[in-house]
Amino acid sequence: MLIERSSSWKEGFIERLENREPFDSWNLYNMCYTITKNNLITNFTGLQSLAYLPNVKPLAHQIEAAERVIEEMNGKAILADEVGLGKTIEAGLIIKEYLLRGLVKKVLILVPASLVNQWVEELYTKFHIPALLYKKNYELDYVDVVVMSLDTAKRSPHKEKIYAQDYDLIIVDEAHKLKNHQTISYEFVQSLKKKFCLLLTATPIQNDIFELFYLVSLLKQGHLGNFESFSAIFSAKNRDEERDEYLKELVSQVMVRNRRQDTGIEWSARQVQSIPVEFTADERQVYTALSQLKEISPVFADAFTTMTVQREMCSSPDAVIGTLMNLLAECTKPEEVSRVNQVIEQLERLPVHSKAKMTADLIAKANDKVIIFAEYRMTQLYLSDYLYAKGISNVIFNGKLSKSSREWIKHLFKQQAQVLIATESGAEGINLQFCHHVINYDLPWNPMKLEQRIGRVHRLGQEHDVQIYNLAVEGTIDDHILKVLQGKIDTFEQVVGELDNILAMKEQSI
């Protein structure tokens, strides 16, 4: 193919030359020059976006986090501030900065379904970023900034549409849910085309350090070596103080973590108490009978089933009865059926659960709004009925609620009800600074879930000291859970950094 120089300019040039016409408007040129000069970014340090954000005043630690991600981490980072310090603000600053600099055009933001509206609203009102809430029939070719549920995005036909796009920036909120390379969510995010990537989580380690390995590997493959070398060096049996410090240094190169005490902000105090609960003789007898079912029937033989019924018994009779009724259908021998029915009858004869009575006493002592976190929905209903019978107004919050229902329940709790009874889904994406009493009725296996729960109230905007009560039935699986929680907290602090107080030594009963 022959390439020739263009001569199309000659005709206009000769016409202006012969007719002595001006080549261009000097005024227009000056205006264009001035605009270009004003928009010119002469260096890469500092945030230019701050001058364009009249509706938000970022705090110092948020600005520093955004600057560090852009200037030192090349836009690939884990934002791991403690709950309530504004990771969403930091992410918004980074998006805005990259958009202004022309380094990013297309952005995909993957969040839990309960947070999609919150993200869209914050980006629009605070950062003037017209993010679009994804609907199933949208054509992504014509959308620059899109927010969608991770659960939706990873399923067909949506994932195929996303794979077809070249995204400049991917953001994943609550990134700890990706867990590891064996999950569908992790594999989906790993397969996305991306130039920059932000992973937001206050809890980069939930159970063990390998979760942190996989998060870092999403950002920088090989930064912590391959899995085999990482396991050999940093597994629990090989770790020591020197290796922990080395790992912490490696992780700090791709992770920003601000703690409340480091922000320069005056925070309200967090008072944590572990409240021991003593079973009655009848409750102890039923707990023992449940533990012995594994010796009677193979249906209860595996350790997980035994632990489940033990935990449910420490929560409420209703929770464990539901499980026993389901397992009863799997029992084949008459003696197995008879024994399970006998335990169910014992449960039905029990008076008020000791932990529920302790909870009512704590609520009366607080004489204020209280959030209760329970693991089981049957326990929610049990507690709700019991508290109403005691004259304590309450509302229930769980994952079955629609988005509009969640907002309505939050409104009822703020304006009318004294108590909100929430399952784990209540610890995600709701901000309840008007409350400052938290009862962890059922303890989770994961200490980070405790931090997420407490973070619903102990966050920016909380003006009162926050009272946290962790309930545990003595001489039961609850004691074992407390030991597991402490071990996981130790692992987190050795590798990531110190945690705010979420557990405490056992106190005397009130």
C-alpha positions in Angstrom: 0.0 0.0 0.0 1.4 3.4 -1.1 1.4 6.1 1.6 1.4 9.7 0.3 1.6 13.0 2.1 -1.7 14.9 2.3 -2.0 18.1 0.3 -5.5 19.0 1.3 -4.2 21.9 3.4 -2.9 23.8 0.4 -6.2 25.0 -0.9 -7.2 26.8 2.3 -3.7 28.1 2.8 -3.4 29.7 -0.7 -6.9 31.3 -0.4 -6.0 33.0 2.9 -2.6 34.0 1.6 -4.0 35.6 -1.6 -7.0 37.3 0.0 -5.0 38.4 3.0 -7.5 36.8 5.4 -6.6 36.0 9.0 -5.5 32.5 9.6 -7.5 32.2 12.8 -9.1 34.2 15.6 -6.6 35.4 18.1 -9.2 35.7 20.8 -10.4 32.1 20.3 -6.8 30.9 20.4 -6.1 32.8 23.7 -9.3 31.3 25.3 -8.3 27.8 24.2 -4.8 28.3 25.4 -6.0 29.5 28.8 -8.4 26.6 29.3 -5.8 24.1 28.3 -3.3 25.6 30.7 -5.7 25.6 33.6 -6.6 22.0 33.0 -3.0 20.9 32.7 -1.8 18.6 35.5 1.9 19.4 35.8 2.9 16.7 38.3 1.6 13.4 39.6 1.8 14.1 43.4 -1.2 15.2 45.4 -4.9 14.9 44.6 -6.3 17.2 41.9 -9.8 15.9 42.6 -10.2 17.7 45.9 -10.8 21.0 44.1 -13.8 19.5 42.3 -15.6 18.0 45.3 -17.7 20.6 47.1 -20.1 18.0 48.7 -17.5 16.0 50.6 -14.6 16.9 52.9 -12.3 13.9 53.2 -10.5 13.3 56.4 -6.7 13.4 56.5 -6.3 9.6 56.7 -8.7 9.2 53.7 -6.7 11.6 51.5 -3.4 9.9 52.5 -4.8 6.5 51.7 -5.9 7.6 48.2 -2.5 9.3 47.5 -0.6 6.3 48.6 -2.7 3.9 46.4 -2.2 6.2 43.4 1.4 7.2 43.9 3.0 4.2 45.5 0.8 1.2 44.7 0.0 1.9 41.1 -3.7 1.6 41.7 -3.6 -2.0 42.9 -4.4 -2.1 46.6 -6.3 -3.6 49.5 -8.2 -0.8 51.4 -8.4 -2.4 54.9 -9.2 0.4 57.3 -11.1 -0.6 60.4 -14.9 -0.6 60.1 -16.4 2.8 59.9 -13.3 4.8 58.8 -14.6 5.5 55.3 -13.2 3.0 52.8 -15.9 4.0 50.4 -14.8 7.6 50.5 -11.2 6.5 49.8 -12.3 4.5 46.8 -14.4 7.4 45.5 -11.4 9.7 45.7 -9.3 7.3 43.8 -12.0 6.9 41.1 -12.4 10.6 40.7 -8.7 11.2 40.5 -8.1 8.7 37.8 -11.1 10.0 35.8 -9.8 13.6 36.0 -6.4 12.5 34.9 -7.8 10.6 32.0 -6.2 7.3 33.2 -9.5 5.6 33.7 -12.7 5.7 31.7 -14.5 2.4 32.4 -15.1 1.4 36.0 -16.8 -1.8 37.4 -17.8 -1.8 41.1 -18.8 -5.2 42.5 -20.6 -5.0 45.9 -23.0 -7.1 48.1 -26.6 -6.7 46.9 -27.6 -4.8 50.0 -25.0 -2.1 49.2 -25.6 -1.3 45.5 -28.0 1.6 46.1 -25.7 3.1 48.7 -22.7 3.0 46.4 -24.6 4.6 43.5 -26.0 7.4 45.8 -22.6 8.2 47.4 -20.7 8.3 44.1 -23.3 10.7 42.6 -24.0 13.0 45.5 -20.4 13.2 47.0 -18.2 12.7 43.9 -20.4 13.8 41.0 -19.7 10.4 39.3 -22.8 9.3 37.4 -22.6 5.6 38.3 -25.3 3.4 36.9 -27.0 0.7 38.8 -26.9 -2.4 36.5 -30.0 -4.0 35.2 -30.1 -7.3 33.4 -30.9 -5.7 29.9 -28.2 -3.0 30.0 -25.6 -2.9 27.3 -22.3 -2.3 29.1 -20.6 -0.9 25.9 -22.3 2.4 26.6 -21.8 2.6 30.4 -18.6 4.0 31.8 -19.2 3.5 35.6 -21.4 0.7 36.6 -22.3 -0.7 40.1 -23.6 -4.2 40.4 -24.1 -7.1 42.8 -21.2 -9.6 42.8 -23.7 -12.4 43.0 -25.4 -11.1 39.8 -22.2 -10.4 38.0 -20.7 -13.8 38.3 -23.7 -15.5 36.8 -24.6 -16.0 33.1 -25.5 -14.1 31.0 -24.1 -11.2 32.9 -20.6 -12.5 33.3 -20.2 -13.0 29.6 -21.2 -9.3 29.0 -18.6 -8.3 31.6 -15.8 -10.5 30.2 -16.3 -8.7 26.9 -15.4 -5.4 28.4 -12.0 -3.9 29.0 -12.3 -2.2 32.4 -9.7 0.3 33.5 -10.6 -0.1 37.2 -12.3 -2.9 39.1 -13.5 -2.3 42.7 -14.7 -5.2 45.0 -16.4 -4.2 48.3 -16.4 -6.7 51.1 -13.6 -8.5 49.3 -13.0 -11.0 52.1 -16.0 -12.9 50.7 -13.9 -13.9 47.7 -12.1 -16.2 50.1 -9.8 -18.3 47.8 -9.2 -19.6 44.3 -11.8 -22.4 44.7 -14.8 -20.0 44.9 -16.7 -18.9 41.9 -16.5 -15.3 43.0 -12.7 -15.4 43.2 -12.3 -17.1 39.9 -14.7 -14.5 38.3 -12.8 -11.5 39.6 -9.5 -13.1 38.7 -10.6 -13.5 35.1 -11.7 -9.8 34.6 -9.6 -7.6 32.4 -8.4 -4.8 34.6 -5.6 -2.2 34.7 -6.2 -1.0 38.3 -7.9 -2.9 41.1 -9.1 -2.0 44.6 -10.2 -4.6 47.2 -12.1 -3.2 50.1 -12.3 -5.1 53.4 -11.8 -4.3 57.0 -11.1 -8.0 57.6 -8.5 -9.3 55.1 -8.0 -12.3 57.3 -11.1 -14.1 58.4 -9.8 -17.5 59.5 -6.2 -18.0 58.3 -3.4 -16.2 56.5 -4.0 -18.0 53.2 -7.1 -15.8 52.6 -4.7 -12.8 52.7 -2.4 -14.7 50.2 -5.2 -15.0 47.7 -6.3 -11.4 48.0 -2.8 -10.2 47.4 -2.4 -12.6 44.5 -5.4 -11.0 42.8 -3.5 -7.7 42.8 0.1 -8.8 42.2 0.6 -12.4 41.2 3.7 -13.7 42.8 4.1 -10.8 45.3 4.0 -13.4 48.2 5.5 -16.2 46.1 3.5 -19.2 44.9 1.2 -21.1 47.2 3.8 -23.8 47.9 6.6 -21.4 48.9 4.1 -19.3 50.9 2.9 -22.4 52.8 6.4 -23.5 53.5 7.5 -20.2 55.0 4.4 -18.8 56.6 2.2 -21.7 57.6 1.3 -21.8 61.3 3.9 -24.4 62.3 6.8 -22.5 60.6 5.9 -19.0 61.6 7.9 -17.0 64.1 8.2 -13.3 65.0 10.8 -12.6 62.4 8.8 -14.2 59.6 5.6 -12.5 60.8 7.4 -9.1 60.5 8.7 -9.9 57.1 5.2 -10.9 55.9 3.7 -7.8 57.4 6.2 -5.7 55.5 5.4 -7.5 52.2 1.6 -7.0 52.8 2.0 -3.3 53.6 3.3 -2.7 50.1 -0.2 -3.5 48.7 -2.4 -2.8 51.7 -3.5 0.5 53.4 -4.9 0.0 56.9 -5.9 2.8 59.1 -6.9 2.2 62.7 -9.2 4.5 64.7 -6.5 5.5 67.1 -4.2 6.6 64.3 -6.6 9.0 62.6 -6.3 11.9 64.9 -10.0 11.9 65.5 -11.4 11.7 69.0 -13.4 8.5 69.2 -15.9 7.3 71.7 -14.7 4.4 73.9 -15.5 0.8 73.3 -16.4 -1.2 76.4 -16.5 -4.9 75.9 -17.7 -7.4 78.5 -17.9 -11.2 78.3 -21.1 -12.2 80.2 -21.1 -15.9 81.4 -24.5 -17.6 81.3 -25.3 -20.6 83.6 -27.6 -23.3 82.2 -30.3 -24.5 84.6 -30.2 -28.2 85.6 -32.9 -29.0 83.0 -31.1 -27.2 80.2 -27.8 -28.9 81.1 -29.6 -32.3 81.0 -30.9 -31.5 77.5 -27.5 -30.3 76.3 -25.9 -33.6 77.5 -28.7 -35.6 75.7 -28.0 -33.7 72.5 -24.3 -34.4 72.7 -25.0 -38.1 73.2 -27.2 -38.5 70.2 -24.1 -39.3 68.1 -23.8 -42.5 70.1 -27.4 -43.5 69.3 -27.8 -42.7 65.6 -25.4 -42.4 62.6 -27.4 -39.4 61.5 -25.7 -37.5 64.3 -22.3 -39.2 64.0 -20.4 -36.5 62.2 -18.8 -33.7 64.4 -20.4 -30.9 62.4 -24.0 -32.1 63.2 -23.1 -32.5 66.9 -21.6 -29.0 67.0 -24.6 -27.5 65.2 -27.2 -28.9 67.7 -24.9 -27.9 70.6 -24.7 -24.3 69.3 -28.4 -24.2 68.7 -29.1 -25.4 72.2 -26.9 -22.5 73.5 -29.1 -20.2 71.4 -32.8 -21.3 71.9 -34.9 -24.4 72.2 -36.8 -23.4 69.0 -33.5 -23.3 66.9 -32.5 -26.9 67.9 -36.1 -28.3 67.7 -36.2 -27.2 64.0 -33.0 -29.1 63.2 -34.0 -32.2 65.1 -37.3 -32.3 63.2 -35.4 -32.2 59.9 -32.9 -34.9 61.0 -35.7 -37.1 62.4 -36.8 -37.9 58.9 -33.4 -39.5 58.3 -33.6 -41.8 61.3 -34.4 -45.4 60.3 -34.4 -47.4 63.5 -37.4 -47.2 66.0 -35.0 -46.6 68.9 -33.4 -43.7 67.1 -36.7 -42.1 66.4 -37.8 -42.7 70.0 -34.7 -41.1 71.5 -34.9 -38.0 69.2 -38.6 -37.5 70.0 -37.7 -37.8 73.7 -35.2 -35.0 73.4 -37.7 -32.8 71.5 -40.2 -33.3 74.2 -37.6 -32.3 76.8 -36.9 -29.1 74.8 -40.6 -28.3 74.5 -41.0 -28.5 78.3 -38.1 -26.1 79.0 -39.0 -22.7 80.5 -37.4 -19.5 79.2 -33.9 -20.0 77.9 -31.2 -18.8 80.4 -29.5 -16.7 77.7 -32.8 -15.0 76.8 -33.4 -14.1 80.4 -29.8 -12.6 80.7 -30.5 -10.6 77.5 -33.7 -9.1 78.9 -31.8 -8.2 82.1 -29.1 -6.4 80.0 -31.7 -4.5 78.0 -33.4 -3.4 81.2 -30.0 -2.3 82.6 -29.1 -0.4 79.4 -32.5 1.4 79.3 -31.7 2.5 75.8 -31.7 1.2 72.2 -30.0 -2.2 71.8 -28.9 -4.3 68.8 -28.9 -8.1 69.4 -27.0 -10.3 67.0 -28.3 -13.9 66.8 -27.1 -16.7 64.4 -30.5 -18.4 63.8 -33.8 -17.1 62.5 -35.8 -19.3 64.9 -33.9 -17.7 67.7 -34.9 -14.3 66.4 -38.6 -15.2 66.6 -38.1 -16.8 70.0 -36.4 -13.7 71.4 -38.9 -11.3 69.7 -41.9 -13.1 71.4 -40.1 -13.3 74.7 -39.1 -9.6 74.7 -42.6 -8.5 73.7 -44.0 -10.5 76.6 -41.7 -8.6 78.8 -43.0 -5.3 77.3 -39.8 -4.6 75.3 -40.6 -3.4 71.7 -38.4 -4.9 69.0 -38.1 -5.5 65.3 -36.4 -8.3 63.3 -33.7 -7.8 60.7 -32.4 -10.6 58.4 -31.3 -11.5 54.9 -34.9 -12.3 53.7 -35.9 -8.6 53.8 -36.2 -6.7 50.6 -34.2 -3.4 50.2 -37.2 -1.3 51.0 -38.1 -3.5 54.0 -34.6 -3.1 55.3 -34.9 0.7 55.2 -38.3 0.5 56.9 -37.0 -1.7 59.7 -34.1 0.7 60.3 -36.6 3.5 60.4 -38.8 1.7 62.9 -35.8 0.9 65.1 -34.7 4.5 65.1 -38.1 6.0 65.7 -40.1 3.5 67.8 -38.6 0.1 68.7 -36.1 -0.3 71.6 -34.4 -3.4 70.2 -33.3 -4.6 66.8 -32.8 -8.4 66.6 -30.4 -9.1 63.6 -28.8 -12.1 62.0 -25.4 -11.9 60.4 -26.8 -10.0 57.4 -27.6 -7.2 59.8 -23.9 -6.6 60.3 -23.4 -5.6 56.7 -24.0 -2.3 55.1 -26.2 -0.6 57.7 -25.0 2.3 59.8 -26.7 2.7 63.2 -24.7 5.4 65.1 -27.9 6.4 67.0 -27.5 3.1 69.0 -24.6 2.3 71.3 -25.5 -1.0 73.0 -24.6 -4.3 71.2 -25.4 -7.8 72.5 -23.7 -10.7 70.8 -26.2 -13.2 71.8 -24.6 -16.0 69.7 -20.8 -15.9 69.1 -19.6 -16.5 65.6 -16.6 -18.7 64.8 -15.0 -15.8 63.0 -13.7 -12.8 65.1 -14.0 -10.5 62.0 -17.8 -11.0 62.1 -17.7 -9.6 65.6 -15.8 -6.6 64.4 -18.3 -6.1 61.5 -21.2 -6.3 64.0 -19.6 -3.7 66.4 -18.7 -1.5 63.5 -22.4 -0.9 62.7 -22.5 1.4 65.7 -18.8 2.2 66.6 -18.0 4.3 63.5 -17.6 7.9 62.4 -20.5 9.9 63.8 -20.9 7.8 67.1 -21.0 10.3 69.9 -21.4 7.9 72.9 -19.3 5.2 74.4 -20.3 1.8 72.9 -21.2 -1.0 75.2 -20.7 -4.6 73.9 -21.8 -7.7 75.7 -20.6 -11.1 74.5 -22.8 -13.9 75.9 -21.4 -17.4 76.4 -22.9 -20.4 78.2 -20.4 -21.9 80.5 -19.3 -25.5 80.1 -20.6 -25.7 76.6 -19.3 -25.3 73.0 -19.5 -21.5 73.6 -16.3 -21.9 75.7 -14.6 -23.6 72.8 -15.7 -20.9 70.4 -14.1 -18.2 72.7 -10.8 -20.0 72.5 -11.0 -20.3 68.7 -11.8 -16.6 68.4 -8.8 -15.6 70.5 -6.5 -17.8 68.4 -7.7 -16.2 65.2 -7.4 -12.7 66.7 -3.7 -13.5 67.5 -3.1 -14.6 63.9 -4.7 -11.4 62.5 -2.7 -9.1 64.8 0.6 -10.9 64.1 0.3 -10.5 60.3 -2.0 -7.5 59.7 -1.8 -5.4 62.8 -3.7 -4.8 66.1 -7.4 -5.0 66.3 -9.7 -2.9 68.5 -11.1 -4.7 71.4 -13.8 -7.3 70.5 -13.4 -9.9 73.3 -12.8 -9.6 77.0 -12.1 -11.8 79.9 -15.2 -13.3 81.6 -17.1 -11.0 84.0 -19.3 -11.8 86.8 -23.0 -12.2 86.0 -25.1 -9.1 86.3 
